[in-house]
Amino acid sequence: MKIALVGAGLAGKQHIHTILNNKKCKLDLIIDPSQEAYELSKKLNTQYFSNIEKALEKCRPDGVIIATPNSVHKKNAELFIKKKIPILIEKPLSSDVKSALDIVIYARKQNTPVLTGHHRRHNKIIQKAKSKIQSGDLGKIIACHATCWLFKPNNYFNSWRKSLGGGPLLINLVHDIDLMRYLIGEIDSVQSFESNLVRGGNTEDTAVALLKFQNGSLGTLSVSDTIISPWSWELTSKENPIYPYNKQTCYWIGGTHASLELPQSKIWKSVDKRSWWEPITQSNYKIGEYKNYPLAQQLNNFLAVIEKKEEPICSGMDGLNTLAVIEAIKLAAKTKTAVKPETLLK
Ligand SMILES: NC(=O)c1ccc[n+]([C@@H]2O[C@H](COP(=O)([O-])OP(=O)(O)OC[C@H]3O[C@@H](n4cnc5c(N)ncnc54)[C@H](O)[C@@H]3O)[C@@H](O)[C@H]2O)c1
């Protein structure tokens, strides 16, 4: 299958690597106005276009991965949906719920698959955790907590990352929220606070949120890109070699019969009777002997969707619902009230 890549920046280069290492597809073309992308296309001996319109005059890829700044996801996505070409759009689906909703509605009208690049869903650790939760091993899920504390240096904040949408809610916490929805269920309402004590300006550098799930579970989340710490999925999951690995935990999921620590895949349960006076033990379960490379697993799902052999593990609708929770968190911080994400989809 011929795959096109739009936006050969930080994320796009990882997709290129993944495409080049997949036997079922080839990198058909790169679309990106930058000189760096042009030079990369020469190095990789692949077709190059500076914009999508020019590319679509000459080429018809079987699928497209869009890894451009969030604010242009909608415009770029619509050009491919118009031609009924399946797309995988990097997370977040768009920079706001309204434009993300436009993408989903247009794709449905055109009967064209849209996937959202919440690649963590494809991680074997998460797949196994989901099956543990669904099997009932943890009992009823009562609460969960996610920490995402990172420190991003000044040179990370290029022009688009300094503007609205470049803060850790849309860049980082959107992944954690998506996983909580995937593992625990839909979110009924949120409350939150945010701050920007370090960078100032319009964009948050820190936020905390409370989640109430539709099934009654409760969740707490804390995110910051100005804290030095090892407690984030990025620094604990070994998912991406650009981050140093720390054998620490960033998600805690608590049930009536056991609790789960991720990504360490540790289960804590009572030795005998369930009581705070009784000893509890910890065991690790194995995720299997297979290789765990979520971007490759995500690409395989995308290829299978193009071939109509599988459903998306993370659809455009999933990306939209996750984005609605992020927008609800921002609105809750602004209005100091609880906000229901589903009201933002109307
Ligand atoms: N899944 C993940 O873990 C992950 C990680 C990083 C970034 N992302 C997402 O990937 C997307 C890109 O982020 P990034 O960090 O790679 O940004 P980046 O700034 O490093 O790269 C963006 C690239 O898009 C190009 N571009 C800009 N406008 C374009 C257009 N209209 N058409 C074609 N190309 C265009 C730029 O020249 C640049 O090369 C964002 O949506 C971001 O949230 C996801």
The ligand as an SDF file (V2000), in Angstrom:
LIG
                    3D

 44 48  0  0  0  0  0  0  0  0999 V2000
    1.6240   10.9060   19.1110 N   0  0  0  0  0  0  0  0  0  0  0  0
    2.5430   11.6000   19.7370 C   0  0  0  0  0  0  0  0  0  0  0  0
    3.0730   11.1800   20.7590 O   0  0  0  0  0  0  0  0  0  0  0  0
    2.9590   12.9330   19.2050 C   0  0  0  0  0  0  0  0  0  0  0  0
    4.2220   13.4530   19.5200 C   0  0  0  0  0  0  0  0  0  0  0  0
    4.5630   14.6960   18.9980 C   0  0  0  0  0  0  0  0  0  0  0  0
    3.6630   15.3970   18.2140 C   0  0  0  0  0  0  0  0  0  0  0  0
    2.4440   14.8630   17.9510 N   0  0  0  0  0  0  0  0  0  0  0  0
    1.4700   15.5970   17.1200 C   0  0  0  0  0  0  0  0  0  0  0  0
    1.9770   15.6260   15.7930 O   0  0  0  0  0  0  0  0  0  0  0  0
    1.6250   16.8620   15.1720 C   0  0  0  0  0  0  0  0  0  0  0  0
    2.8970   17.5800   14.7120 C   0  0  0  0  0  0  0  0  0  0  0  0
    3.6700   17.8830   15.8560 O   0  0  0  0  0  0  0  0  0  0  0  0
    5.2630   17.9770   15.7700 P   0  0  0  0  0  0  0  0  0  0  0  0
    5.7380   18.0390   17.1730 O   0  0  0  0  0  0  0  0  0  0  0  0
    5.8050   16.9280   14.8640 O   0  0  0  0  0  0  0  0  0  0  0  0
    5.4230   19.4230   15.0860 O   0  0  0  0  0  0  0  0  0  0  0  0
    6.6620   19.9710   14.2490 P   0  0  0  0  0  0  0  0  0  0  0  0
    6.5470   21.4410   14.3190 O   0  0  0  0  0  0  0  0  0  0  0  0
    7.9260   19.3020   14.6950 O   0  0  0  0  0  0  0  0  0  0  0  0
    6.3740   19.4670   12.7470 O   0  0  0  0  0  0  0  0  0  0  0  0
    5.2880   19.9290   11.9790 C   0  0  0  0  0  0  0  0  0  0  0  0
    5.6760   19.8120   10.4880 C   0  0  0  0  0  0  0  0  0  0  0  0
    4.5320   20.1370    9.6930 O   0  0  0  0  0  0  0  0  0  0  0  0
    4.9490   20.9650    8.6210 C   0  0  0  0  0  0  0  0  0  0  0  0
    3.7830   21.7370    8.1790 N   0  0  0  0  0  0  0  0  0  0  0  0
    3.2500   22.8480    8.7390 C   0  0  0  0  0  0  0  0  0  0  0  0
    2.1290   23.2120    8.0550 N   0  0  0  0  0  0  0  0  0  0  0  0
    1.9700   22.3180    7.0460 C   0  0  0  0  0  0  0  0  0  0  0  0
    1.0130   22.1470    6.0260 C   0  0  0  0  0  0  0  0  0  0  0  0
   -0.0300   22.9830    5.8980 N   0  0  0  0  0  0  0  0  0  0  0  0
    1.1670   21.1070    5.1560 N   0  0  0  0  0  0  0  0  0  0  0  0
    2.1950   20.2620    5.2810 C   0  0  0  0  0  0  0  0  0  0  0  0
    3.1340   20.3570    6.2570 N   0  0  0  0  0  0  0  0  0  0  0  0
    3.0230   21.3710    7.1190 C   0  0  0  0  0  0  0  0  0  0  0  0
    6.0720   21.8060    9.1910 C   0  0  0  0  0  0  0  0  0  0  0  0
    6.9330   22.3110    8.1600 O   0  0  0  0  0  0  0  0  0  0  0  0
    6.7940   20.7850   10.0780 C   0  0  0  0  0  0  0  0  0  0  0  0
    7.7920   20.0620    9.3660 O   0  0  0  0  0  0  0  0  0  0  0  0
    0.8050   17.6330   16.1920 C   0  0  0  0  0  0  0  0  0  0  0  0
   -0.5610   17.3500   15.9840 O   0  0  0  0  0  0  0  0  0  0  0  0
    1.2680   17.0520   17.5130 C   0  0  0  0  0  0  0  0  0  0  0  0
    0.3100   17.1810   18.5370 O   0  0  0  0  0  0  0  0  0  0  0  0
    2.0870   13.6580   18.4170 C   0  0  0  0  0  0  0  0  0  0  0  0
  1  2  1  0
  2  3  2  0
  2  4  1  0
  4  5  1  0
  4 44  2  0
  5  6  2  0
  6  7  1  0
  7  8  2  0
  8  9  1  0
  8 44  1  0
  9 10  1  0
  9 42  1  0
 10 11  1  0
 11 12  1  0
 11 40  1  0
 12 13  1  0
 13 14  1  0
 14 15  2  0
 14 16  1  0
 14 17  1  0
 17 18  1  0
 18 19  2  0
 18 20  1  0
 18 21  1  0
 21 22  1  0
 22 23  1  0
 23 24  1  0
 23 38  1  0
 24 25  1  0
 25 26  1  0
 25 36  1  0
 26 27  1  0
 26 35  1  0
 27 28  2  0
 28 29  1  0
 29 30  1  0
 29 35  2  0
 30 31  1  0
 30 32  2  0
 32 33  1  0
 33 34  2  0
 34 35  1  0
 36 37  1  0
 36 38  1  0
 38 39  1  0
 40 41  1  0
 40 42  1  0
 42 43  1  0
M  CHG  2   8   1  16  -1
M  END
$$$$
